[in-house]
């Protein structure tokens, strides 16, 4: 069969070229398991030879799928674009969704107007599902997506009841224990903590790990902790406050690499040698930060690429109506040693 050089190849063209029925070609293109290896090879070869591209609009009418997934962050734009952790998450999401031939729709949802717009968009059937990054207490984004008949997978634990929720989290508390235990094993006696904002459960989990490793109660830990807000400048200010409040401190566990970079700057300005006078451990093991501080930063690694890949896999199973045995998945964290501790 001859295909015009100017006509867009159709499914019928693919089937004819492969020597199979239109139904078989359709099953191959829709990843149905009910095809033979020979038919699979023949159809894929025909697709390549003809340059066939499925008509997504026509497919959506049949499958009721859009081929798109929303990735939502409930953070202000400056934080999204200034913190390399978020850039890494966005890249990981785009890559993982592209690998399953799904288009990512990035949505930044922070203000009430953003929330109203997100609700209209998600309720309008423009996406098949959502990956949600909404870590803050009283986050309206969680309430919005809970009300929609839309498959959703969360990054980390949102506030409130987790019953029936699908999520992939990192072991923040266990990672904090690893960091603090390392500082203890180095003989450090006055260990302090620069925390993230305590309206985020990841920051609370890391604080709890710090408390657990030092066997401290809430009263005992209060003077040893300063909130750095998960920002570089916040890390600088928090470290300055702790130096003034805890004379002779000799170690600090910082709840993010970005804050740790700021804390290291403050220590240097105060004439403190790292690690001789003060040992420092961060959290994230972000490639753009941990290897480039002075000195290079010992850090707890949470693999953002792996977390997002698991979230996408989880969501694809929900979209295929497969049974998901573990709705809530916890990924391990590991300690990466460098010169700062």
KABELRA-V166455 format. One line per field, one symbol per residue. ss: DSSP state (A for helix, B for strand, O for the rest). phi: phi as a letter, one per 30 degrees, with the letter a starting at -180 (. if undefined). burial: I if it has 16 or more other ideal C-beta (glycine too) atoms within 10 Angstrom, else O. A space follows every 50 residues. Layout:
ss: ???
phi: ???
burial: ???
This chain:
ss: OOOOOOOOOOAAAAAAAAOOOAAAAAAAAOOOOOOOAAAAAAAAAAAAAA OOOOOAAAAAAAAOOOOBBBBBBOOOAAAAAAOAAAAAAAAAAAAAAAAO OOBBBBBBOOOAAAAAAAAAAAAOOOOOBBBBBOOBOOOAAAAAAAOOOO BBBBBOOOOOOOOOOOBBBBOAAAAAAAAAAAAAAOOOOOBBBBBOOOOB AAAAAAAAAAAAAAOOOAAAAAAABBBOOOOAAAAAAAAAAAAAAOOOOO BBBBOOAAAAAAAAAAAAAOOOOOOOOOBBBBBBOOOOOOOOOOOOOBBB BOOAAAAAAAAAAAAAAAAOOOOOOOOBBBBOOBBBOOOOO
phi: .ccedcddecddddddddibdddddddddchddcbdeddeddddddeddd idbedddddddddiccibbdccccbdeeddcccddddddddddddddddc ibddcdbcbbdededdddddddddidbdabcccbdddhdddddddddcdb dbbccicddjdceiccabbcdddddddeddddddddidccccbccdddcc dddddddddddddchccddddedcbbdcihbddddddddddddddbeieb abccdaddddddddddddddicdccecbdbbcbkhdddbedcdbdecdad dcddddedddddedddddddiddcdcdbcccdcbccdbdda
burial: OOIOOOOOIOIOIIIIIIOIOOOIIIIIIOOOOOIOOOIIOIIOOIIOOI OIOOOOOOIOOOOOIIIIIIIIIIIOOOIIOOIOIIOIIIOIIOOIIOOO OIOIIOIIIIOOOIIOOIIOIIOOOOIIIIIIIIIIOOIIIIOIIOOOOI IIIIIIIIOOOOOOIIIIIIIIIIIIIIIIOIIOOOOIOOIIIIIIIOOI IIIIIIIIIIIOIIOIOOOOIOOIIIIIIIIIOIIIIIIIIIIOOIOOII IIIIIIIIIIIIIIIIIOOOOIOIIOOIIIIIIIIIOOIIOOIOOOIIII IIIIOOIIIIIIIIIIIIOOOOOOOOOOIOOOIOIOOIOII
